[in-house]
Amino acid sequence: MVSSKVIGTPISRLLGFRRIVALIGALAISAPAPAQSVSSPSDSLPIRRPGLWRISTLSPATGLHVSVTCLRPEDSIVGERDAACAAPRVIAAGAQVVVTIACEENGQRIVSSLLFTGDFTTWYRAQGKITSQGPTKDSERHSGFTIDAKFVQSDCSE
């Protein structure tokens, strides 16, 4: 069972706070994009073991969403890069990886910050914060989420 309608949704399509919560699902499921090993230099994103994963996403905006999805070796943990977004800034600190993605479009700036922990072969956790700011200071909004993922099996045929 694979479920998510936000797979492959570019971040620019998600701009606008009402649709920011869709970004949470996009980050949880991810879309194809090259990635590097977590043990590589600090500019590398963590990669997950290919296979079937159970991914639980919890946020105040959307509640609990659980999906089972097949991840390929080329699937990036942060999804497909959008033209409206800068390259992810990756900082590795011991067993933790912090990823920050900034996007700007139509006068709106959205910054997603994610803290990743785990071994990425059997489990991982992402704790995220999304900040959206329009042209005025009073238009700033925040959203947070937690993603817990557990490897199910190598075979995705189920």
Sequence and secondary structure as in RCSB ss.txt:
>XXXX:A:sequence
MVSSKVIGTPISRLLGFRRIVALIGALAISAPAPAQSVSSPSDSLPIRRPGLWRISTLSPATGLHVSVTCLRPED
SIVGERDAACAAPRVIAAGAQVVVTIACEENGQRIVSSLLFTGDFTTWYRAQGKITSQGPTKDSERHSGFTIDAK
FVQSDCSE
>XXXX:A:secstr
    S TT  HHHH SHHHHHHHHHHHHH  B     TTS TT      SEEEEEEEEETTTEEEEEEEEE TTB
 TT    TTB   EEEEETTEEEEEEEEEETTEEEEEEEEEEE SSSEEEEEEEEEEE SSGGG EEEEEEEEEE
EEES    
